[in-house]
């Protein structure tokens, strides 16, 4: 096991320390989507808990710039495991999720034996992490928190465009996850409704904690004209590049801008990686757009926020479907935090988040999407008004500083329930 440490931390795991001899609250977070600290929501949650006296451990996959099997970052113990290449078909996802489940079980028992935990905090997808939580809950009395990142039956349907036996399995897994959860954390009100109605959770155990940007991390950088490649204007996208993210729709919009509107003064930058990246690049070549689009892959924060700071307009082309309609996208929050006007399709939670910071194209109408981009690019005053609205909304309502108090309230409930259960067992 390779071991690295940051910020001068010693080799002693944080859970081995205590403050004035008090018993400390210990949390194990399990996430499979991205390596930590690159999963921004998970890292904000972990650092918030650690900053309020919790001992936090994390199990996550390895990835670019996150290859160490173990390291301590800002007092948080991070355990990483191998995963096969990100799945694209049904069998690819089965292989990925099976490997993740094996390592989550293995590492959770290693952490339990070495320094322990009181709570498993499971971040889906996949919705199989409840199996790890169930074993630790029923054998060792641990609590289980479900951090509801994606509505998985809808996510499956968005990826594979069909239902079937595996879709029905996802429905069952979701029900079992909610049934096991002591507390559920929802990313927005749509997810809270699902937890209460579909998950049959009591409302006082469901907490909305939005993925608000951490303003200590999301910050403006000086504009760098190199990203414009000699053109006057820049449009940026940042995020995962998967099927449901709709990058093919964005490319259709760019083709409309270039061919129908005869505009050659705009450069586009697509920041991020994912299973559809190669296909999107091939489509850009087929559309003869290679000179108009820069693909960066995954980049560090300085590069990411330099691109966004340079951009005149930011876009969110998420494909309209049940999954995206009910989901809050991190990219929208980050665009707003940097004061950037947005173009997206007219989806419920996208409108709730951005409100007047965005223009909303007719769903799947790529020509309208392209025209909305041009409307903003040709109206600097409108861009400034929308950007200012979005930034004020983040600063005043949606930044992580506002959401972190809700996370801490959820954990107060978890440990109150633990105390109540222990007291009830002593009196039986």
N, C-alpha and C positions, 0 to 999 in steps of 0.2 A: 504494500500500500504506500503510494507516494504521499508525502505530507508537506504542505506549504502553509505559511502563516503570513498574514498581512497585519499592518499597523502595529508591529512590534508585540503581538500577542505571544504568550508563552505556550508551551506544549500541553499545559493542563487544560482539560475540557472545562468550559464555563460552568457546567452543572456541578463540578466538584467544589466550586466556591459558594459561599453564602454571605449574606449581609447580616452582621450582628447575630449570627447563629440562627437566624430565622429560617423556617422551611420555605424554600422557594418554589414557585410554580414552574413546572417543566412541560415544555411543548415540543412535540415532534411533528413537523410539517412534511407532508409527502406531496410532491408535484412531479408530473411526468411530461408536461408540455414543453418546457424549456429548462435549460440549466440555470441555476442560481449563481450569480445575482442578476442574470439577464431577464428573468421573469420579473417584470417591474412590480406587478401587484404583490406577488409573493414576497419580494424583497422588502417592499414597504411594510407589509404586515409583520415580517420577521424582525425588522429593525425597530418597529414601534413596540412590539412586545419586549424585545431585549432592552430597549431604552426605559421600560417601565418595570424592570426587575425580574422579568421572566428568563428562564434558561431555555434557549431555543436551539434545536437541532433540525436539520433539513436533509431529506433524501430526495435526490433529483438525478436526471441523466447527465452524462457528460456531453460536451459539445465544443464547438470552436471557441477558443479563449477560455475554456472551462474544462480542462482535461485532468486535473488532479483528483485522485480518488478521495482525498480528505484534505480539507483546509479549514482554518478558523478565520472568518472575515468579520471584523467589527464585533468580536465576541460571540459570533454565531458559528456553530459547528456544522459544516456542510459535507455531506457524504454523497459522492457521485458514483454512478454505475454505468456500465456499458449498455447501449441499446443498438439493435440492428438499424439499418438505414430506414428513415421514416417511411412508413407504409403508404401505398397508393391504392392497392386493391384490397379486397376483403381479406385474403390470406396474408397480405403484407401487414395489415393492421392487427390480425390475430397474432402474428409472430412478434410484432412490436409490443403489444400489450402483455403477452405471455412472459416475455423477457423482463418487462418492467415489473410485473407482479412477483416474479421470482426474486428479483433483487430487492424489492420493497420488503418482502417477508424476511429475507436474509439479513438486510441491514437493520431492520427494526428490532430483530432479536439481538443483534450485536449491540445496538444502542441501549436496549433494555438491560442487557447484562452488564454493560460497562458503567453507565451512569443513570439510566432510567428516564422515564417520562410519565406524566400524569394524563396527558391529552394527546390524541392523534388528530391532527388537522389535515383533512384530505381535500386536495384540490383536483376536481375533475376537469377534463376527461383524462383517462377512461373512468367509467363508473364502476370499475372493479376494485378500487381501493377500499371499498367498504369491507371486502373480505379480510384485509389486513386489520382493519379496525375491529371487526367482529371477533377475531381471534383474541386480540389484546383486551377487548372489553369483557368478554365472557370468561376468559381464563385468568385475567389479571386485574380486572376492575377498572380499566382505563376508560376515560371519557372519549367521545367521538364528536368532532366538529366537522360538518360538511360545508366546504367553501365552494359554492355552486358557480363555477366559471362558465360552463356551457350547458345548454339543455340538450342532453345527449341523444334522445330519440330524434329530435329535430336536426341535430348535427349529423347523425348517420344518414338521414334522408337527404340532407343538403349535399353530402359527399357522394352518395351513390345513386341519388335520384330515384329511389324506390323504397318500398317497405318489404317485409318478409320476415323470416324466422329470426334473423339477427336484429332487425328493428324491434320485434316483439321482445327479444331478450333484453335490449336496452331499456324498454319500458319497465320490465321486471327489475332490472338492476337499479333503476332510478327509485322505484318504490322501496326496495330493500335498503338503499342508502338513506333515504329519508326516515324509514322506520328505525334504523339504527342510531340516527343522529340525536345527540342530546340538544344540540343547537345547530341551526343552519344559518349560513351567511350568504345573502343574496347580493348580486351586483347591481340590481335595480328593482323597481317596483314590480315589473313584469315577472321577474324571477321570484320575488317574494310571493306573488299570487300563485305561482306554480307550486311553491313549497307548501302553501297553506291548502290549496285546492287539490292538486294532484298528489302531493306528498303527505297530506293530512296532518301537517304539523300544527301545533297550537301557535297562534300569532305571536305570543310573548316569547317564543323561542326562535323566531326568525328575525334577523337583523339585516337591514340594508347597509352595506358598506361598498360604496362605489369605488371604482378604480381611478380615483382622482390622482392627477399628476403630483409628484413630490417636487415642490418648487425649489428645493435645495439641489435637485438634479436637473430638472427641465429648465434650462435658462437660455437666453439669447446669446448668440455669438456674432462677431462681425460678419457682415455679408461678404461672400467670396465669389467674385464674378466668374471664376474658373468653371463653376458648375453650369453657367449659362452657355458655355461653348461658343461664345461670340454672338449669341442671340440676345434680344432685349429683355425677354421675360422668362420666368421659370415657374413651372408647375411641379409639385412634389407629391409623392405617395410614400408612406412608410408603413410597414406591417408585414404580416405573414403573406406568402404568395402561395395560396391554395386555391382549390376550385371555387369555394364559396366566397372568396374575397373578390371575385369579379374582375381580375386584371384583364381578361379577354374583352370585357365590356369597355374598360378604360382604353384599350388599344383601338377598339372600334370608334370610340369618341375622338381619339387622336387622329385616326385616319380621316374622319369627317372634318376635323379642323384643318388638316393639311390639304385634302383633296377637294372637298366641297366648298370650304370657306377660304381656300387658297392662302392660308397663313403659314409663313415659314419663319416667323420671328419669335417662336416659342420653343424652349427646350423643356423636356420632361425628365425628371429623375425618379427612379423607382428604387427605394431602399428596402432591403429585406431579402429573405430567403424562404424556401419552402418547397414542397413536392411538385409544384407546378412551374417552378422558375424556368426550367429548360423549355417547356412547352410555350411559355409566354415569350421567351426570347425567339423561338422559332416562328411564332406568330408575328412578332415585330418584323422579322426578316421578310416573311411572306407579304406583309403589308408595306414593305419598303420604307420602314420607319427607323431603321438602325441609327441613322445620323441624328434623329430627333429625340432619342431616348437613351439615357444613361442608366444602366443597371449596376448597382454597387454591391449587391449581396449584403450580408450582415456586416455592420460597421460599428465602431466604437461610438460612445456618446458624443465626443467632440465633433466627429464627422457628421453624425446624424443631425445634431442641432445646428451645425453650420449650414447644412443643406436646407433645413427647415427655416432658418433665419434668413437665408438668401431667397427663398421662394416667395413669389407674389401671390400664389393661390395654392391651397392644398386640397387633395381630393380623397374621397372615400367611396370607391365604386362597388362596395359590397353588394353581392347579387341578392335581389329581393327574394326572400324565402322566410319560412316560419322561424328559422334559427336566427337569422340576421335581424328580422323585424323586432325581436324581443331582446336583443343583446346590445349592451353598451360597449362600444369599441374604444380601446385605449388611444388609438391614433387620433380620434376626434378630440379627446381631452388635451392631448399634447399640442395639436394644432392650435386650439383655443388658448392654451397657456402661453403660446408664443405670439398671440395676437394675429393669427392668420385666418383669412376668410376661407370658407370651405364650400365645395360642391359635392353633393351626395345624392343618392336616390332617396325617395320619400318613405323612410322606414320609421316605425313608431318611436323606438328608443333613440335613434339617431336624431330625430327632431326634438325629443325631450332633452337630450344633452346639449345640442348646439343652438336650438331655438333660432334667434335672429343672427347668429354667427355664420349661418349656412344658407346657400340656395339649394333648392330641392328639385331635381329633375324628375320627370315622369318615369315611373319604374320600367327599367330595361330599355328605355328610349335613349340610345347612345348618341343620336344626333342632338337631342335636347340637352343631354349631359355636356356635350361639347360646346353647344351654344351658351350654356350657363357659365362654363369656364371663360369663354370669350367675353361675355357680359361683364364679368368681374375684371378681367385683364384690361378691358377698355375703359374702366371707370375707377380710377384710383381713389376718388373720394368715397365711393361705396365700399371699396376694400377696406379703407381706413375705419369707417364706421362699424363695419361688421367685425373687424379684428379687435377693435376696442371693446365692443360688446362682449365678445367671447372671453377676452382676457379678464374683464371685470367679473364675469360670471364665474370663472375659475377662481380668481383671487377671493371673491366674496362668499362662494357657496360650495364649490366642487373640488378644491385642492385637497390633497391628502391630509393636511392639518385638520380639516373639518371632518373627514371620514375616519381618522384614527380614533377619535373619541367613541365612535360607534363600535369599532372593533374591540376596544377595551371594555365597553359595556357588555358585548357578547361574551367576553371571557369572564367577566364578573359573574354573569349568569351561569356559565359552565362550572365555575368553582363553587358557587353557592349550591348548585345541584349536587355536586360531589359531596360537599359538607352535609347536606340534608340526607343524602343516601347513606352516608356513613353513620350519621346519628340514628337513622331509622334502624339500621342493622344492629347497632349496639343495644337498642331497646326491644329487640325481638328475641 
